[in-house]
Structures are given as C-alpha cells and as structure tokens.
Amino acid sequence: MRVLVTGGAGYIGSHVCKALAAAGMEPVTLDNLSQGTAGAVKWGRLILGDIADSGLVAESLRQSGAEAVMHFAGSTSVGESVLDPVAYYRNNVCGTLGLLDAMRQTAVRRIVFSSTSAVYGGSPPLPIPEEAPKAPINPYGRSKLMVEEILADEAAAHGLTFVALRYFNAAGADPEGDTGDQRKTATHLIPMALKAAAGETERLEIYGDDYPTPDGTCIRDYIHVSDLAAGHLLALGHLIRGGPSAILNLGAGRGVSVLEAIASIERVIGRKVPSVRRPRRPGDAPALYADPSAAGRLLGFSTRLSDMDTIVDTAWRFYRKARDS
C-alpha cells in the first residue's frame, strides 16, 4: 500500500515514513522543504511541491497510486502564529483546501491529519478529554481547529473518512538514530535546551515563571515522536478496516513542567542548561496534558518511550550525531 505523506521531510513526518516502511507500506513524501530536509526522506521518494497546488497534489496521487494521505504539512509555532496569523491561515487552512481538492479529484478517501492540543485553549479540564471545550487562544490552534471542521464537512459531503490526531508535545528522536529533529530553527523546549547545554547557544530562555503551577513554569505533555508515529499507523489501520472518522488525543497522559524537563536533561546528559527567565509569551497556556484513553480504546494506542529520560536520551544522541556529521 502506498501512502502520500505531506510534510514527510519534517520532524514528525520522517518518523512516520520510517514506521510505514517498517510495516510494509510505501510512503511517498510531498514537501516544499520550507521546514523539512531532503536528507530526512530515507523511506520512499520525495516530490518537491506545495499542498496548496491541488494540480500537483492530484498528479502526485495518481502517479504514486496512493490509497491514503497522512497530512503533516503546515506551520507549527505558537509564537510565530501570533506574530503572523495570516501566514498560518494560508499555510494550514488554505493549503489543506488544495490537498482536499486533489483527494476529491482522485477519489482518495482516507486521511490522517496532524492536529494539536492547542485547539483546547488556555484553561481546559485536566487531563484534557476530546470533549473539552474548543477555545484556542492563538492562530495556530484556531487554524488546526478550522481544518478539523473542514474535514468533518468534507466527510459529510463526499464520503471522506479521517482521523484527526490532537497531539501534545512531540519530542525525542528515533531510537536507532535514523531520523530526528532537523528543523532549521529550534522553537521547542528540548532541542533549545540541548543547544544551550552544548554551548551552541548562550542560554535557554524560559518564558514565564509566574504561572499558576507548582513551580511557576508551563506544564506540558511530552510524547516521544516514535510513539506518535505508531499512533498514526494505528489510525491508518483503523481507516483501512473501514472504521469511522474520529478525533483523538495522542499524549503520554501526564504533565511535565519546564523546570522538571530541564532537570531531566541535566541528569541524563550530565551538563548544566544555562537559562534566563523572560516574561510570558502571548498565547501560552499554563498547563496542557492529555487524557489519551479514547485512542487506547479505539486504536489500541499506548506509549512505550515517552518517559522524559528516554525522550532526552534519544534526542541528545541524535543531536550529537547530527552535529558531528
């Protein structure tokens, strides 16, 4: 079975491509390389292009013979979305419209969509169930919620089936070292902390230490990227078996604060993380962590690698390998 993977040259997409290949399927990556790297495409071939180009996407679907789509292409930085919201709606919403046009033209009816916990907003019940109110507090979260609603409308109108996976903080790297976080600009806590610990940057900036949390810093749910990839394969299998559309959380189901994550990094790699405190960033919620039980019931999903020390160890090993190569 062939699967078109939009954004397959990126961090999460490349791990999913490896998992698809290991399961005996053939990933075909469509990526404009704005965030990803061609070197990350090690499983299947790479088609250079943008998902907003529905003609190119349709031709890619026809030529590849893809029977399903996994959709990772898009912009993902909360802070950047606040500064440039139009770019986020263009990339995440308008781009997906081009993709869906192409899928309709080629009668490809199955899609697994990369959504986000940011759809829940700033003060959801904890742990967060899928039924929690959707009240995103930044354009990134709003753009992803719009796509979820578009998918539901397309399903009702044209028979699309989809699984939208609302994941929490993807972290870590492939345990075998084949792929990892190669994003051109680090915007997430763990890669930024590793760079500071290695002396590549002067210090880690901690945004906000006055949140209503036990140590004053933000709490997030960190899920190992390989666990996340396994969840995508389970979602695809659900659709292949004729399962109904679904929207599900993928997370570890527990919260880790910024300071707790830094303590794990220092313990695992044996180096200090130099840091400086900064004011809160607009759009950041105090605490977000998942109730992933619905994915467990429907897909059989569970995590194997998502303890913080394993996340840090795999990320550090890949970081050193990439730096030294």
Long-range contacts (C-beta under 8 A, 24 or more apart in sequence): 1-25, 1-26, 1-67, 1-68, 1-240, 2-26, 2-27, 2-28, 2-64, 2-65, 2-66, 2-67, 3-27, 3-28, 3-66, 3-67, 3-68, 3-69, 3-70, 3-236, 4-28, 4-30, 4-57, 4-60, 4-61, 4-64, 4-66, 4-68, 4-69, 4-70, 4-108, 5-29, 5-30, 5-44, 5-69, 5-70, 5-72, 6-30, 6-31, 6-51, 6-69, 6-70, 6-71, 6-72, 6-73, 6-99, 7-31, 7-35, 7-36, 7-71, 7-72, 7-73, 7-74, 7-114, 8-36, 8-40, 8-41, 8-44, 8-46, 8-70, 8-72, 9-33, 9-36, 9-37, 9-38, 9-40, 9-41, 9-46, 10-35, 10-36, 10-40, 10-72, 10-73, 10-183, 11-36, 11-170, 11-180, 11-181, 11-182, 11-183, 11-225, 12-72, 12-114, 12-170, 12-225, 12-228, 12-229, 13-40, 13-70, 13-72, 13-73, 14-40, 14-41, 14-42, 14-179, 15-174, 15-179, 15-225, 15-226, 15-228, 15-229, 16-70, 16-72, 16-228, 16-229, 16-232, 16-233, 17-41, 17-42, 17-43, 17-44, 18-42, 18-43, 18-174, 18-178, 18-179, 18-229, 19-226, 19-229, 19-230, 19-232, 19-233, 20-44, 20-70, 20-233, 23-233, 27-70, 28-60, 28-64, 28-66, 30-57, 30-60, 30-73, 31-73, 32-73, 35-75, 35-76, 35-183, 35-184, 36-182, 36-183, 37-182, 39-182, 40-179, 40-182, 42-178, 42-179, 50-95, 50-98, 51-95, 51-96, 51-98, 51-99, 52-90, 52-94, 52-95, 52-97, 52-98, 53-98, 54-98, 54-99, 54-101, 54-102, 54-105, 55-102, 56-102, 57-98, 57-99, 57-101, 57-102, 57-103, 58-101, 58-102, 58-105, 58-106, 60-102, 61-102, 61-103, 61-106, 61-108, 62-106, 66-108, 67-108, 67-110, 68-108, 68-110, 68-111, 68-112, 68-236, 68-239, 68-240, 69-99, 69-103, 69-108, 69-110, 69-111, 69-112, 70-111, 70-112, 70-114, 70-232, 70-236, 71-96, 71-99, 71-111, 71-112, 71-113, 71-114, 72-114, 73-99, 74-114, 74-143, 75-140, 76-116, 76-140, 77-140, 77-187, 78-118, 78-138, 78-140, 78-141, 78-281, 78-283, 78-284, 79-187, 79-281, 79-282, 79-283, 80-140, 80-187, 81-138, 81-139, 81-140, 81-143, 81-283, 82-138, 82-139, 82-281, 82-282, 82-283, 85-139, 88-139, 88-140, 88-143, 89-139, 89-143, 89-146, 91-143, 92-140, 92-143, 92-144, 92-146, 92-147, 93-143, 93-146, 93-147, 93-150, 96-147, 96-150, 97-150, 100-150, 100-151, 100-154, 100-160, 103-160, 104-154, 104-158, 109-159, 109-160, 109-161, 110-160, 110-161, 110-162, 110-236, 110-239, 110-240, 111-151, 111-160, 111-161, 111-162, 111-163, 112-162, 112-163, 112-165, 112-232, 112-235, 112-236, 112-239, 113-147, 113-148, 113-151, 113-162, 113-163, 113-164, 113-165, 114-165, 114-167, 115-144, 115-145, 115-147, 115-148, 115-164, 115-165, 115-166, 115-167, 115-247, 116-140, 116-141, 116-144, 116-166, 116-167, 117-166, 117-167, 117-168, 117-221, 117-249, 117-251, 117-288, 117-290, 118-144, 118-288, 119-144, 119-145, 119-148, 119-166, 120-166, 120-285, 120-288, 121-285, 122-285, 122-286, 123-285, 123-286, 124-288, 126-255, 126-287, 126-289, 127-253, 127-289, 127-290, 127-291, 128-249, 128-288, 128-289, 128-290, 128-291, 129-249, 129-291, 129-294, 130-166, 130-247, 130-248, 130-249, 130-291, 130-294, 137-283, 137-285, 138-282, 138-283, 140-283, 148-247, 151-245, 152-245, 155-245, 160-245, 161-239, 161-243, 161-244, 161-245, 162-239, 162-245, 163-235, 163-236, 163-238, 163-239, 163-245, 163-246, 163-247, 163-248, 164-246, 164-247, 164-248, 165-231, 165-232, 165-235, 165-248, 165-249, 165-250, 165-295, 166-247, 166-248, 166-249, 166-250, 166-290, 167-223, 167-228, 167-231, 167-249, 167-250, 167-251, 168-220, 168-221, 168-222, 168-223, 168-249, 168-250, 168-251, 168-252, 168-288, 168-289, 168-290, 169-220, 169-221, 169-222, 169-223, 170-223, 170-224, 170-225, 170-228, 171-222, 171-223, 171-224, 171-225, 171-311, 171-315, 172-224, 172-225, 172-226, 172-305, 172-306, 172-310, 172-311, 172-312, 172-314, 172-315, 173-225, 173-314, 173-315, 173-317, 173-318, 173-319, 174-225, 174-226, 174-314, 174-318, 175-226, 175-305, 175-314, 177-317, 177-318, 177-321, 179-318, 180-314, 180-315, 180-318, 180-319, 180-321, 180-322, 181-225, 181-315, 181-318, 181-319, 182-322, 189-220, 189-258, 189-261, 190-222, 190-261, 190-265, 190-311, 190-312, 190-315, 191-315, 191-319, 193-261, 193-262, 193-265, 193-273, 194-265, 194-269, 194-315, 194-316, 194-319, 195-319, 196-273, 196-274, 196-275, 197-265, 197-266, 197-269, 197-271, 197-272, 197-273, 197-274, 198-271, 198-319, 198-320, 198-323, 200-323, 202-274, 203-274, 203-275, 203-276, 204-262, 204-273, 204-274, 204-275, 204-276, 205-275, 205-276, 205-278, 206-258, 206-259, 206-275, 206-276, 206-277, 206-278, 207-278, 207-279, 207-280, 207-281, 207-284, 208-278, 208-279, 208-280, 208-281, 208-284, 209-277, 210-280, 211-280, 211-286, 211-287, 212-286, 213-257, 213-286, 213-287, 214-257, 215-257, 215-259, 215-260, 217-257, 217-258, 217-259, 218-257, 218-258, 218-284, 218-285, 218-286, 218-287, 219-255, 219-256, 219-257, 219-286, 219-287, 219-288, 219-289, 220-255, 220-256, 220-287, 220-288, 220-289, 221-251, 221-252, 221-253, 221-254, 221-255, 221-256, 221-288, 221-289, 221-290, 222-252, 222-256, 222-261, 222-306, 222-308, 222-311, 223-250, 223-251, 223-252, 223-303, 223-306, 224-252, 224-303, 224-304, 224-305, 224-306, 224-310, 224-311, 224-314, 226-304, 226-305, 226-314, 227-252, 227-303, 227-304, 227-305, 227-306, 230-301, 230-304, 231-295, 231-299, 231-301, 234-295, 234-299, 234-300, 234-301, 235-299, 237-299, 238-298, 238-299, 243-298, 246-298, 248-292, 248-294, 248-295, 248-298, 248-299, 248-301, 249-290, 249-291, 249-292, 249-294, 249-295, 250-290, 250-292, 250-295, 250-301, 251-289, 251-290, 251-292, 252-289, 252-290, 252-292, 252-303, 252-306, 253-289, 253-290, 253-291, 253-292, 253-293, 253-303, 254-289, 255-287, 255-288, 255-289, 256-308, 260-308, 261-308, 264-308, 264-309, 264-312, 265-312, 265-316, 267-309, 268-309, 268-312, 268-313, 268-316, 269-312, 269-316
